[in-house]
Amino acid sequence: MSQTVPRVHAAGTRAMLLVLVLSSVVWLGSLNARMVIGGDLLEPGTLTFDPLLSPSAERELFRLLSVIALIAAATYPCVLISAALFLWRSPWRPRQHGWMMMSAILLFGFLPIELYAMTIDLRMVYLEFFTTASNEDFRVLFLERLGALGGAPFIAVLSYYTIIGLAVFQPLRRFPERQP
């Protein structure tokens, strides 16, 4: 007799799963976009700014980083809340589904790091939209963000991609004992 996966019955659970997936896609996309744009500001393999980049182009890249930070700041709470509600309402119990427990630990374990990095990002948003800050002010914040907590935000991004692998392959799943 084969083991069947329990169906997600409640409409609220399905809605939380949908919100979780959609907000995670947008949030992870903003993290990727930030890494790509940040790489355009620097010389390859270093933490020095590209001297060939014009000040107006550099300012535009900082503006894009600020807009992306707003998107990430808006979707991260959606990810956290929908993940918590899905864990609470799901018919799957983390005790029988180790992949779910590992995913929750990876997501919620990096919460302090994400909040610290988000404060730096929101300072950059403030500089962009509410002041007339120079590129030098943005450079200071950008380098502070890159070196935040010794690179822990980058490790957090790797753990978020690990969550995708855990959800797809579902390791450490315990099946109930069969009765003879």
VMD Tcl script that builds the backbone (N, CA, C; Angstrom):
set m [mol new atoms 540]
animate dup $m
set s [atomselect $m all]
$s set {name element resname resid chain x y z} {
  {N N MET 1 A 0.845 -1.166 0.000}
  {CA C MET 1 A 0.000 0.000 0.000}
  {C C MET 1 A 0.895 1.235 0.000}
  {N N SER 2 A 0.671 2.129 -0.905}
  {CA C SER 2 A 1.533 3.304 -1.005}
  {C C SER 2 A 1.075 4.397 -0.040}
  {N N GLN 3 A 2.039 5.184 0.374}
  {CA C GLN 3 A 1.766 6.289 1.292}
  {C C GLN 3 A 1.251 7.469 0.480}
  {N N THR 4 A 0.136 8.027 0.878}
  {CA C THR 4 A -0.405 9.178 0.169}
  {C C THR 4 A -0.101 10.444 0.945}
  {N N VAL 5 A 0.076 11.500 0.215}
  {CA C VAL 5 A 0.328 12.799 0.814}
  {C C VAL 5 A -1.023 13.393 1.197}
  {N N PRO 6 A -1.147 13.894 2.441}
  {CA C PRO 6 A -2.438 14.468 2.822}
  {C C PRO 6 A -2.737 15.701 1.989}
  {N N ARG 7 A -3.981 15.844 1.624}
  {CA C ARG 7 A -4.387 16.996 0.832}
  {C C ARG 7 A -4.582 18.191 1.741}
  {N N VAL 8 A -4.293 19.344 1.207}
  {CA C VAL 8 A -4.520 20.574 1.944}
  {C C VAL 8 A -5.984 20.924 1.741}
  {N N HIS 9 A -6.799 20.712 2.777}
  {CA C HIS 9 A -8.237 20.832 2.632}
  {C C HIS 9 A -8.749 22.252 2.793}
  {N N ALA 10 A -8.311 22.935 3.783}
  {CA C ALA 10 A -8.902 24.229 4.091}
  {C C ALA 10 A -8.493 25.269 3.051}
  {N N ALA 11 A -9.462 26.058 2.655}
  {CA C ALA 11 A -9.179 27.117 1.681}
  {C C ALA 11 A -8.193 28.123 2.250}
  {N N GLY 12 A -8.245 28.363 3.547}
  {CA C GLY 12 A -7.306 29.290 4.180}
  {C C GLY 12 A -5.873 28.800 4.095}
  {N N THR 13 A -5.678 27.495 4.228}
  {CA C THR 13 A -4.334 26.932 4.124}
  {C C THR 13 A -3.812 27.058 2.706}
  {N N ARG 14 A -4.669 26.799 1.752}
  {CA C ARG 14 A -4.263 26.954 0.349}
  {C C ARG 14 A -3.949 28.406 0.033}
  {N N ALA 15 A -4.733 29.308 0.573}
  {CA C ALA 15 A -4.488 30.734 0.346}
  {C C ALA 15 A -3.154 31.145 0.956}
  {N N MET 16 A -2.849 30.654 2.157}
  {CA C MET 16 A -1.570 30.983 2.793}
  {C C MET 16 A -0.406 30.423 1.986}
  {N N LEU 17 A -0.587 29.226 1.446}
  {CA C LEU 17 A 0.458 28.645 0.618}
  {C C LEU 17 A 0.660 29.470 -0.650}
  {N N LEU 18 A -0.418 29.922 -1.253}
  {CA C LEU 18 A -0.312 30.761 -2.445}
  {C C LEU 18 A 0.384 32.083 -2.128}
  {N N VAL 19 A -0.014 32.717 -1.045}
  {CA C VAL 19 A 0.631 33.975 -0.648}
  {C C VAL 19 A 2.106 33.730 -0.342}
  {N N LEU 20 A 2.412 32.629 0.325}
  {CA C LEU 20 A 3.796 32.295 0.640}
  {C C LEU 20 A 4.623 32.126 -0.622}
  {N N VAL 21 A 4.117 31.385 -1.583}
  {CA C VAL 21 A 4.868 31.140 -2.817}
  {C C VAL 21 A 5.058 32.434 -3.613}
  {N N LEU 22 A 3.976 33.184 -3.794}
  {CA C LEU 22 A 4.076 34.413 -4.585}
  {C C LEU 22 A 4.973 35.461 -3.923}
  {N N SER 23 A 4.797 35.656 -2.629}
  {CA C SER 23 A 5.635 36.654 -1.960}
  {C C SER 23 A 7.085 36.192 -1.886}
  {N N SER 24 A 7.311 34.893 -1.774}
  {CA C SER 24 A 8.690 34.381 -1.772}
  {C C SER 24 A 9.365 34.592 -3.116}
  {N N VAL 25 A 8.624 34.399 -4.187}
  {CA C VAL 25 A 9.196 34.619 -5.520}
  {C C VAL 25 A 9.607 36.080 -5.688}
  {N N VAL 26 A 8.739 36.988 -5.295}
  {CA C VAL 26 A 9.057 38.420 -5.424}
  {C C VAL 26 A 10.212 38.784 -4.503}
  {N N TRP 27 A 10.183 38.293 -3.275}
  {CA C TRP 27 A 11.229 38.627 -2.310}
  {C C TRP 27 A 12.585 38.066 -2.737}
  {N N LEU 28 A 12.634 36.800 -3.132}
  {CA C LEU 28 A 13.906 36.228 -3.595}
  {C C LEU 28 A 14.380 36.888 -4.883}
  {N N GLY 29 A 13.431 37.274 -5.738}
  {CA C GLY 29 A 13.809 38.006 -6.948}
  {C C GLY 29 A 14.439 39.342 -6.621}
  {N N SER 30 A 13.925 40.010 -5.597}
  {CA C SER 30 A 14.524 41.291 -5.208}
  {C C SER 30 A 15.918 41.082 -4.618}
  {N N LEU 31 A 16.127 39.987 -3.892}
  {CA C LEU 31 A 17.462 39.701 -3.376}
  {C C LEU 31 A 18.442 39.445 -4.511}
  {N N ASN 32 A 17.997 38.708 -5.525}
  {CA C ASN 32 A 18.859 38.444 -6.676}
  {C C ASN 32 A 19.168 39.720 -7.451}
  {N N ALA 33 A 18.153 40.539 -7.669}
  {CA C ALA 33 A 18.356 41.786 -8.399}
  {C C ALA 33 A 19.330 42.696 -7.651}
  {N N ARG 34 A 19.228 42.725 -6.347}
  {CA C ARG 34 A 20.142 43.547 -5.546}
  {C C ARG 34 A 21.583 43.075 -5.704}
  {N N MET 35 A 21.771 41.750 -5.738}
  {CA C MET 35 A 23.137 41.229 -5.913}
  {C C MET 35 A 23.692 41.568 -7.294}
  {N N VAL 36 A 22.863 41.457 -8.313}
  {CA C VAL 36 A 23.320 41.749 -9.674}
  {C C VAL 36 A 23.658 43.229 -9.823}
  {N N ILE 37 A 22.780 44.093 -9.341}
  {CA C ILE 37 A 23.023 45.533 -9.460}
  {C C ILE 37 A 24.213 45.945 -8.606}
  {N N GLY 38 A 24.331 45.365 -7.421}
  {CA C GLY 38 A 25.490 45.665 -6.576}
  {C C GLY 38 A 26.790 45.248 -7.226}
  {N N GLY 39 A 26.758 44.156 -7.955}
  {CA C GLY 39 A 27.958 43.725 -8.670}
  {C C GLY 39 A 28.362 44.677 -9.772}
  {N N ASP 40 A 27.400 45.404 -10.354}
  {CA C ASP 40 A 27.718 46.386 -11.388}
  {C C ASP 40 A 28.422 47.611 -10.826}
  {N N LEU 41 A 28.242 47.872 -9.545}
  {CA C LEU 41 A 28.887 49.027 -8.932}
  {C C LEU 41 A 30.362 48.791 -8.630}
  {N N LEU 42 A 30.746 47.541 -8.455}
  {CA C LEU 42 A 32.090 47.212 -8.000}
  {C C LEU 42 A 32.949 46.658 -9.125}
  {N N GLU 43 A 34.260 46.801 -8.927}
  {CA C GLU 43 A 35.182 46.128 -9.838}
  {C C GLU 43 A 35.110 44.636 -9.523}
  {N N PRO 44 A 35.197 43.792 -10.541}
  {CA C PRO 44 A 35.064 42.346 -10.306}
  {C C PRO 44 A 36.084 41.817 -9.305}
  {N N GLY 45 A 35.595 41.091 -8.327}
  {CA C GLY 45 A 36.451 40.447 -7.343}
  {C C GLY 45 A 36.963 41.348 -6.241}
  {N N THR 46 A 36.509 42.584 -6.181}
  {CA C THR 46 A 36.987 43.506 -5.153}
  {C C THR 46 A 35.807 44.207 -4.484}
  {N N LEU 47 A 36.124 44.976 -3.462}
  {CA C LEU 47 A 35.126 45.813 -2.816}
  {C C LEU 47 A 35.388 47.289 -3.115}
  {N N THR 48 A 36.008 47.549 -4.257}
  {CA C THR 48 A 36.250 48.939 -4.669}
  {C C THR 48 A 35.281 49.283 -5.793}
  {N N PHE 49 A 34.837 50.522 -5.770}
  {CA C PHE 49 A 33.879 50.965 -6.777}
  {C C PHE 49 A 34.567 51.130 -8.118}
  {N N ASP 50 A 33.836 50.853 -9.166}
  {CA C ASP 50 A 34.344 50.928 -10.527}
  {C C ASP 50 A 34.620 52.395 -10.880}
  {N N PRO 51 A 35.892 52.763 -11.141}
  {CA C PRO 51 A 36.195 54.160 -11.445}
  {C C PRO 51 A 35.692 54.596 -12.822}
  {N N LEU 52 A 35.388 53.652 -13.694}
  {CA C LEU 52 A 34.914 53.986 -15.033}
  {C C LEU 52 A 33.424 54.295 -15.064}
  {N N LEU 53 A 32.739 54.058 -13.963}
  {CA C LEU 53 A 31.305 54.305 -13.878}
  {C C LEU 53 A 31.069 55.793 -13.638}
  {N N SER 54 A 30.269 56.409 -14.480}
  {CA C SER 54 A 30.005 57.850 -14.332}
  {C C SER 54 A 29.164 58.095 -13.077}
  {N N PRO 55 A 29.266 59.277 -12.482}
  {CA C PRO 55 A 28.472 59.572 -11.275}
  {C C PRO 55 A 26.965 59.458 -11.509}
  {N N SER 56 A 26.487 59.832 -12.681}
  {CA C SER 56 A 25.044 59.727 -12.938}
  {C C SER 56 A 24.611 58.263 -13.058}
  {N N ALA 57 A 25.452 57.432 -13.663}
  {CA C ALA 57 A 25.133 55.999 -13.755}
  {C C ALA 57 A 25.188 55.356 -12.368}
  {N N GLU 58 A 26.139 55.751 -11.569}
  {CA C GLU 58 A 26.248 55.227 -10.209}
  {C C GLU 58 A 25.019 55.630 -9.385}
  {N N ARG 59 A 24.589 56.878 -9.561}
  {CA C ARG 59 A 23.405 57.360 -8.837}
  {C C ARG 59 A 22.160 56.574 -9.256}
  {N N GLU 60 A 22.057 56.270 -10.543}
  {CA C GLU 60 A 20.914 55.493 -11.031}
  {C C GLU 60 A 20.922 54.081 -10.441}
  {N N LEU 61 A 22.099 53.488 -10.313}
  {CA C LEU 61 A 22.189 52.161 -9.700}
  {C C LEU 61 A 21.797 52.211 -8.228}
  {N N PHE 62 A 22.198 53.275 -7.532}
  {CA C PHE 62 A 21.774 53.427 -6.137}
  {C C PHE 62 A 20.266 53.638 -6.039}
  {N N ARG 63 A 19.684 54.344 -6.997}
  {CA C ARG 63 A 18.239 54.538 -7.018}
  {C C ARG 63 A 17.535 53.193 -7.209}
  {N N LEU 64 A 18.052 52.383 -8.127}
  {CA C LEU 64 A 17.474 51.054 -8.343}
  {C C LEU 64 A 17.591 50.182 -7.096}
  {N N LEU 65 A 18.732 50.258 -6.413}
  {CA C LEU 65 A 18.891 49.500 -5.175}
  {C C LEU 65 A 17.879 49.939 -4.126}
  {N N SER 66 A 17.574 51.233 -4.084}
  {CA C SER 66 A 16.592 51.743 -3.123}
  {C C SER 66 A 15.189 51.244 -3.440}
  {N N VAL 67 A 14.829 51.246 -4.717}
  {CA C VAL 67 A 13.506 50.755 -5.108}
  {C C VAL 67 A 13.383 49.260 -4.814}
  {N N ILE 68 A 14.426 48.519 -5.097}
  {CA C ILE 68 A 14.416 47.081 -4.831}
  {C C ILE 68 A 14.348 46.811 -3.326}
  {N N ALA 69 A 15.005 47.664 -2.530}
  {CA C ALA 69 A 14.932 47.510 -1.073}
  {C C ALA 69 A 13.508 47.718 -0.576}
  {N N LEU 70 A 12.774 48.636 -1.198}
  {CA C LEU 70 A 11.368 48.832 -0.832}
  {C C LEU 70 A 10.537 47.589 -1.142}
  {N N ILE 71 A 10.786 46.992 -2.283}
  {CA C ILE 71 A 10.061 45.770 -2.658}
  {C C ILE 71 A 10.373 44.645 -1.670}
  {N N ALA 72 A 11.651 44.497 -1.330}
  {CA C ALA 72 A 12.036 43.452 -0.379}
  {C C ALA 72 A 11.437 43.711 1.000}
  {N N ALA 73 A 11.433 44.968 1.416}
  {CA C ALA 73 A 10.877 45.301 2.738}
  {C C ALA 73 A 9.368 45.089 2.782}
  {N N ALA 74 A 8.709 45.224 1.658}
  {CA C ALA 74 A 7.259 45.015 1.624}
  {C C ALA 74 A 6.896 43.534 1.572}
  {N N THR 75 A 7.695 42.744 0.888}
  {CA C THR 75 A 7.333 41.333 0.719}
  {C C THR 75 A 7.860 40.435 1.833}
  {N N TYR 76 A 8.915 40.829 2.527}
  {CA C TYR 76 A 9.467 39.982 3.592}
  {C C TYR 76 A 8.450 39.728 4.700}
  {N N PRO 77 A 7.732 40.744 5.195}
  {CA C PRO 77 A 6.698 40.438 6.194}
  {C C PRO 77 A 5.605 39.509 5.663}
  {N N CYS 78 A 5.272 39.644 4.389}
  {CA C CYS 78 A 4.277 38.734 3.789}
  {C C CYS 78 A 4.783 37.293 3.828}
  {N N VAL 79 A 6.067 37.106 3.533}
  {CA C VAL 79 A 6.657 35.769 3.569}
  {C C VAL 79 A 6.601 35.211 4.988}
  {N N LEU 80 A 7.002 36.006 5.961}
  {CA C LEU 80 A 7.034 35.526 7.343}
  {C C LEU 80 A 5.636 35.188 7.870}
  {N N ILE 81 A 4.699 36.088 7.647}
  {CA C ILE 81 A 3.344 35.873 8.166}
  {C C ILE 81 A 2.675 34.689 7.484}
  {N N SER 82 A 2.793 34.610 6.157}
  {CA C SER 82 A 2.159 33.496 5.461}
  {C C SER 82 A 2.834 32.169 5.809}
  {N N ALA 83 A 4.146 32.171 6.028}
  {CA C ALA 83 A 4.827 30.940 6.433}
  {C C ALA 83 A 4.367 30.499 7.821}
  {N N ALA 84 A 4.249 31.447 8.741}
  {CA C ALA 84 A 3.801 31.100 10.087}
  {C C ALA 84 A 2.366 30.579 10.070}
  {N N LEU 85 A 1.496 31.242 9.313}
  {CA C LEU 85 A 0.109 30.793 9.237}
  {C C LEU 85 A -0.006 29.449 8.531}
  {N N PHE 86 A 0.818 29.237 7.508}
  {CA C PHE 86 A 0.783 27.942 6.827}
  {C C PHE 86 A 1.247 26.826 7.755}
  {N N LEU 87 A 2.306 27.074 8.525}
  {CA C LEU 87 A 2.772 26.063 9.476}
  {C C LEU 87 A 1.708 25.767 10.527}
  {N N TRP 88 A 1.003 26.782 10.930}
  {CA C TRP 88 A -0.018 26.613 11.959}
  {C C TRP 88 A -1.238 25.869 11.431}
  {N N ARG 89 A -1.667 26.169 10.195}
  {CA C ARG 89 A -2.895 25.601 9.637}
  {C C ARG 89 A -2.681 24.336 8.805}
  {N N SER 90 A -1.453 24.010 8.514}
  {CA C SER 90 A -1.171 22.886 7.621}
  {C C SER 90 A -1.533 21.549 8.259}
  {N N PRO 91 A -2.035 20.614 7.442}
  {CA C PRO 91 A -2.303 19.272 7.975}
  {C C PRO 91 A -1.006 18.487 8.194}
  {N N TRP 92 A 0.096 18.944 7.621}
  {CA C TRP 92 A 1.384 18.280 7.810}
  {C C TRP 92 A 2.008 18.783 9.097}
  {N N ARG 93 A 2.491 17.886 9.895}
  {CA C ARG 93 A 3.130 18.252 11.147}
  {C C ARG 93 A 4.641 18.205 10.968}
  {N N PRO 94 A 5.346 19.208 11.449}
  {CA C PRO 94 A 6.804 19.233 11.300}
  {C C PRO 94 A 7.501 18.030 11.922}
  {N N ARG 95 A 6.888 17.409 12.912}
  {CA C ARG 95 A 7.503 16.239 13.536}
  {C C ARG 95 A 7.600 15.067 12.551}
  {N N GLN 96 A 6.607 14.906 11.682}
  {CA C GLN 96 A 6.638 13.842 10.684}
  {C C GLN 96 A 7.307 14.280 9.386}
  {N N HIS 97 A 7.438 15.560 9.188}
  {CA C HIS 97 A 8.016 16.107 7.962}
  {C C HIS 97 A 9.216 16.970 8.332}
  {N N GLY 98 A 10.360 16.319 8.433}
  {CA C GLY 98 A 11.579 17.010 8.840}
  {C C GLY 98 A 11.978 18.140 7.915}
  {N N TRP 99 A 11.657 18.000 6.635}
  {CA C TRP 99 A 11.985 19.056 5.674}
  {C C TRP 99 A 11.249 20.343 6.033}
  {N N MET 100 A 10.031 20.218 6.548}
  {CA C MET 100 A 9.262 21.405 6.913}
  {C C MET 100 A 9.875 22.077 8.136}
  {N N MET 101 A 10.308 21.281 9.087}
  {CA C MET 101 A 10.948 21.828 10.278}
  {C C MET 101 A 12.263 22.519 9.910}
  {N N MET 102 A 13.055 21.876 9.059}
  {CA C MET 102 A 14.316 22.483 8.632}
  {C C MET 102 A 14.066 23.779 7.873}
  {N N SER 103 A 13.057 23.801 7.032}
  {CA C SER 103 A 12.729 25.008 6.279}
  {C C SER 103 A 12.321 26.144 7.212}
  {N N ALA 104 A 11.511 25.835 8.204}
  {CA C ALA 104 A 11.088 26.858 9.164}
  {C C ALA 104 A 12.273 27.385 9.960}
  {N N ILE 105 A 13.170 26.512 10.356}
  {CA C ILE 105 A 14.355 26.945 11.102}
  {C C ILE 105 A 15.219 27.848 10.243}
  {N N LEU 106 A 15.417 27.473 8.980}
  {CA C LEU 106 A 16.233 28.307 8.095}
  {C C LEU 106 A 15.583 29.660 7.829}
  {N N LEU 107 A 14.272 29.676 7.631}
  {CA C LEU 107 A 13.593 30.940 7.345}
  {C C LEU 107 A 13.559 31.842 8.567}
  {N N PHE 108 A 13.098 31.336 9.693}
  {CA C PHE 108 A 12.936 32.170 10.880}
  {C C PHE 108 A 14.248 32.377 11.639}
  {N N GLY 109 A 15.216 31.505 11.429}
  {CA C GLY 109 A 16.509 31.649 12.096}
  {C C GLY 109 A 17.297 32.850 11.622}
  {N N PHE 110 A 17.102 33.244 10.388}
  {CA C PHE 110 A 17.830 34.394 9.850}
  {C C PHE 110 A 17.044 35.696 9.984}
  {N N LEU 111 A 15.976 35.681 10.740}
  {CA C LEU 111 A 15.161 36.884 10.940}
  {C C LEU 111 A 15.964 38.060 11.503}
  {N N PRO 112 A 16.774 37.886 12.556}
  {CA C PRO 112 A 17.531 39.038 13.062}
  {C C PRO 112 A 18.508 39.609 12.040}
  {N N ILE 113 A 19.121 38.737 11.269}
  {CA C ILE 113 A 20.074 39.196 10.252}
  {C C ILE 113 A 19.345 39.980 9.170}
  {N N GLU 114 A 18.208 39.468 8.729}
  {CA C GLU 114 A 17.434 40.172 7.704}
  {C C GLU 114 A 16.933 41.523 8.211}
  {N N LEU 115 A 16.508 41.572 9.458}
  {CA C LEU 115 A 16.022 42.843 10.003}
  {C C LEU 115 A 17.148 43.862 10.097}
  {N N TYR 116 A 18.337 43.425 10.492}
  {CA C TYR 116 A 19.477 44.350 10.545}
  {C C TYR 116 A 19.833 44.845 9.147}
  {N N ALA 117 A 19.907 43.935 8.190}
  {CA C ALA 117 A 20.226 44.335 6.816}
  {C C ALA 117 A 19.135 45.238 6.243}
  {N N MET 118 A 17.883 44.973 6.635}
  {CA C MET 118 A 16.777 45.793 6.143}
  {C C MET 118 A 16.845 47.214 6.699}
  {N N THR 119 A 17.357 47.382 7.923}
  {CA C THR 119 A 17.501 48.741 8.456}
  {C C THR 119 A 18.509 49.534 7.640}
  {N N ILE 120 A 19.561 48.880 7.197}
  {CA C ILE 120 A 20.541 49.556 6.333}
  {C C ILE 120 A 19.892 49.896 4.996}
  {N N ASP 121 A 19.135 48.958 4.448}
  {CA C ASP 121 A 18.451 49.205 3.179}
  {C C ASP 121 A 17.461 50.357 3.286}
  {N N LEU 122 A 16.726 50.401 4.382}
  {CA C LEU 122 A 15.741 51.470 4.547}
  {C C LEU 122 A 16.402 52.830 4.778}
  {N N ARG 123 A 17.599 52.840 5.339}
  {CA C ARG 123 A 18.346 54.111 5.413}
  {C C ARG 123 A 18.712 54.585 4.014}
  {N N MET 124 A 19.048 53.625 3.131}
  {CA C MET 124 A 19.341 53.991 1.747}
  {C C MET 124 A 18.080 54.512 1.058}
  {N N VAL 125 A 16.939 53.910 1.343}
  {CA C VAL 125 A 15.667 54.386 0.794}
  {C C VAL 125 A 15.393 55.800 1.274}
  {N N TYR 126 A 15.633 56.048 2.559}
  {CA C TYR 126 A 15.427 57.383 3.102}
  {C C TYR 126 A 16.318 58.408 2.393}
  {N N LEU 127 A 17.594 58.052 2.208}
  {CA C LEU 127 A 18.507 58.964 1.509}
  {C C LEU 127 A 18.035 59.246 0.086}
  {N N GLU 128 A 17.523 58.230 -0.575}
  {CA C GLU 128 A 17.111 58.392 -1.976}
  {C C GLU 128 A 15.868 59.251 -2.110}
  {N N PHE 129 A 14.864 59.011 -1.308}
  {CA C PHE 129 A 13.570 59.640 -1.533}
  {C C PHE 129 A 13.287 60.867 -0.673}
  {N N PHE 130 A 14.051 61.076 0.390}
  {CA C PHE 130 A 13.739 62.180 1.297}
  {C C PHE 130 A 14.882 63.148 1.527}
  {N N THR 131 A 16.027 62.933 0.901}
  {CA C THR 131 A 17.158 63.848 1.051}
  {C C THR 131 A 17.791 64.088 -0.314}
  {N N THR 132 A 18.804 64.920 -0.307}
  {CA C THR 132 A 19.599 65.146 -1.522}
  {C C THR 132 A 21.024 64.679 -1.255}
  {N N ALA 133 A 21.156 63.444 -0.829}
  {CA C ALA 133 A 22.449 62.881 -0.452}
  {C C ALA 133 A 23.332 62.689 -1.681}
  {N N SER 134 A 24.631 62.745 -1.432}
  {CA C SER 134 A 25.595 62.549 -2.510}
  {C C SER 134 A 25.858 61.058 -2.714}
  {N N ASN 135 A 26.558 60.756 -3.796}
  {CA C ASN 135 A 26.916 59.360 -4.068}
  {C C ASN 135 A 27.796 58.797 -2.962}
  {N N GLU 136 A 28.591 59.657 -2.334}
  {CA C GLU 136 A 29.477 59.191 -1.259}
  {C C GLU 136 A 28.668 58.640 -0.077}
  {N N ASP 137 A 27.548 59.273 0.245}
  {CA C ASP 137 A 26.689 58.770 1.327}
  {C C ASP 137 A 26.137 57.394 0.979}
  {N N PHE 138 A 25.748 57.223 -0.279}
  {CA C PHE 138 A 25.236 55.920 -0.723}
  {C C PHE 138 A 26.342 54.873 -0.724}
  {N N ARG 139 A 27.547 55.284 -1.090}
  {CA C ARG 139 A 28.672 54.346 -1.089}
  {C C ARG 139 A 28.943 53.815 0.311}
  {N N VAL 140 A 28.876 54.695 1.293}
  {CA C VAL 140 A 29.118 54.278 2.676}
  {C C VAL 140 A 28.072 53.253 3.106}
  {N N LEU 141 A 26.813 53.544 2.826}
  {CA C LEU 141 A 25.746 52.598 3.191}
  {C C LEU 141 A 25.861 51.290 2.416}
  {N N PHE 142 A 26.207 51.383 1.152}
  {CA C PHE 142 A 26.340 50.178 0.329}
  {C C PHE 142 A 27.440 49.269 0.879}
  {N N LEU 143 A 28.584 49.839 1.217}
  {CA C LEU 143 A 29.673 49.031 1.767}
  {C C LEU 143 A 29.330 48.506 3.154}
  {N N GLU 144 A 28.569 49.283 3.926}
  {CA C GLU 144 A 28.108 48.796 5.225}
  {C C GLU 144 A 27.183 47.590 5.036}
  {N N ARG 145 A 26.332 47.660 4.030}
  {CA C ARG 145 A 25.407 46.549 3.736}
  {C C ARG 145 A 26.164 45.318 3.272}
  {N N LEU 146 A 27.198 45.527 2.449}
  {CA C LEU 146 A 27.980 44.380 1.969}
  {C C LEU 146 A 28.719 43.684 3.103}
  {N N GLY 147 A 29.246 44.452 4.022}
  {CA C GLY 147 A 30.012 43.862 5.115}
  {C C GLY 147 A 29.193 43.573 6.350}
  {N N ALA 148 A 27.881 43.718 6.257}
  {CA C ALA 148 A 27.022 43.551 7.429}
  {C C ALA 148 A 27.164 42.157 8.019}
  {N N LEU 149 A 27.492 42.127 9.302}
  {CA C LEU 149 A 27.564 40.885 10.067}
  {C C LEU 149 A 28.480 39.849 9.421}
  {N N GLY 150 A 29.556 40.307 8.824}
  {CA C GLY 150 A 30.545 39.386 8.275}
  {C C GLY 150 A 30.044 38.516 7.144}
  {N N GLY 151 A 29.149 39.029 6.330}
  {CA C GLY 151 A 28.655 38.265 5.198}
  {C C GLY 151 A 27.495 37.342 5.526}
  {N N ALA 152 A 26.934 37.446 6.701}
  {CA C ALA 152 A 25.812 36.581 7.083}
  {C C ALA 152 A 24.591 36.751 6.175}
  {N N PRO 153 A 24.289 37.960 5.654}
  {CA C PRO 153 A 23.149 38.051 4.727}
  {C C PRO 153 A 23.321 37.188 3.475}
  {N N PHE 154 A 24.551 37.030 3.002}
  {CA C PHE 154 A 24.760 36.163 1.837}
  {C C PHE 154 A 24.511 34.704 2.209}
  {N N ILE 155 A 24.936 34.311 3.400}
  {CA C ILE 155 A 24.667 32.953 3.864}
  {C C ILE 155 A 23.162 32.741 4.016}
  {N N ALA 156 A 22.456 33.790 4.438}
  {CA C ALA 156 A 21.001 33.701 4.551}
  {C C ALA 156 A 20.367 33.429 3.189}
  {N N VAL 157 A 20.854 34.101 2.155}
  {CA C VAL 157 A 20.319 33.883 0.805}
  {C C VAL 157 A 20.547 32.431 0.383}
  {N N LEU 158 A 21.713 31.900 0.677}
  {CA C LEU 158 A 21.973 30.490 0.352}
  {C C LEU 158 A 21.020 29.564 1.109}
  {N N SER 159 A 20.714 29.907 2.349}
  {CA C SER 159 A 19.781 29.058 3.099}
  {C C SER 159 A 18.372 29.147 2.529}
  {N N TYR 160 A 17.990 30.308 1.988}
  {CA C TYR 160 A 16.661 30.431 1.396}
  {C C TYR 160 A 16.546 29.558 0.154}
  {N N TYR 161 A 17.629 29.437 -0.595}
  {CA C TYR 161 A 17.586 28.536 -1.744}
  {C C TYR 161 A 17.618 27.080 -1.298}
  {N N THR 162 A 18.206 26.810 -0.143}
  {CA C THR 162 A 18.160 25.467 0.411}
  {C C THR 162 A 16.725 25.090 0.755}
  {N N ILE 163 A 15.941 26.066 1.218}
  {CA C ILE 163 A 14.535 25.808 1.540}
  {C C ILE 163 A 13.785 25.319 0.302}
  {N N ILE 164 A 14.094 25.896 -0.852}
  {CA C ILE 164 A 13.431 25.451 -2.086}
  {C C ILE 164 A 13.757 23.979 -2.351}
  {N N GLY 165 A 15.026 23.619 -2.208}
  {CA C GLY 165 A 15.411 22.221 -2.400}
  {C C GLY 165 A 14.751 21.294 -1.398}
  {N N LEU 166 A 14.647 21.748 -0.155}
  {CA C LEU 166 A 13.978 20.931 0.863}
  {C C LEU 166 A 12.506 20.734 0.535}
  {N N ALA 167 A 11.857 21.782 0.072}
  {CA C ALA 167 A 10.429 21.673 -0.254}
  {C C ALA 167 A 10.204 20.773 -1.464}
  {N N VAL 168 A 11.134 20.777 -2.399}
  {CA C VAL 168 A 10.972 19.955 -3.603}
  {C C VAL 168 A 11.241 18.475 -3.295}
  {N N PHE 169 A 12.353 18.179 -2.637}
  {CA C PHE 169 A 12.751 16.781 -2.440}
  {C C PHE 169 A 12.240 16.173 -1.132}
  {N N GLN 170 A 11.853 16.973 -0.180}
  {CA C GLN 170 A 11.272 16.562 1.090}
  {C C GLN 170 A 12.051 15.440 1.786}
  {N N PRO 171 A 13.312 15.699 2.133}
  {CA C PRO 171 A 14.054 14.680 2.887}
  {C C PRO 171 A 13.572 14.633 4.340}
  {N N LEU 172 A 14.014 13.627 5.051}
  {CA C LEU 172 A 13.691 13.457 6.476}
  {C C LEU 172 A 12.194 13.375 6.735}
  {N N ARG 173 A 11.516 12.751 5.835}
  {CA C ARG 173 A 10.081 12.585 5.986}
  {C C ARG 173 A 9.815 11.239 6.645}
  {N N ARG 174 A 9.093 11.246 7.736}
  {CA C ARG 174 A 8.816 10.029 8.489}
  {C C ARG 174 A 7.426 9.519 8.111}
  {N N PHE 175 A 7.404 8.279 7.699}
  {CA C PHE 175 A 6.128 7.657 7.358}
  {C C PHE 175 A 5.612 6.889 8.572}
  {N N PRO 176 A 4.307 6.877 8.777}
  {CA C PRO 176 A 3.751 6.118 9.906}
  {C C PRO 176 A 3.985 4.622 9.701}
  {N N GLU 177 A 4.114 3.946 10.818}
  {CA C GLU 177 A 4.311 2.495 10.764}
  {C C GLU 177 A 3.061 1.829 10.230}
  {N N ARG 178 A 3.270 0.824 9.382}
  {CA C ARG 178 A 2.141 0.067 8.854}
  {C C ARG 178 A 1.699 -0.985 9.852}
  {N N GLN 179 A 0.406 -1.150 9.927}
  {CA C GLN 179 A -0.132 -2.199 10.796}
  {C C GLN 179 A -0.271 -3.478 9.991}
  {N N PRO 180 A 0.216 -4.642 10.531}
  {CA C PRO 180 A 0.112 -5.904 9.770}
  {C C PRO 180 A -1.292 -6.417 9.662}
}
mol reanalyze $m
mol bondsrecalc $m
mol representation Tube
mol addrep $m
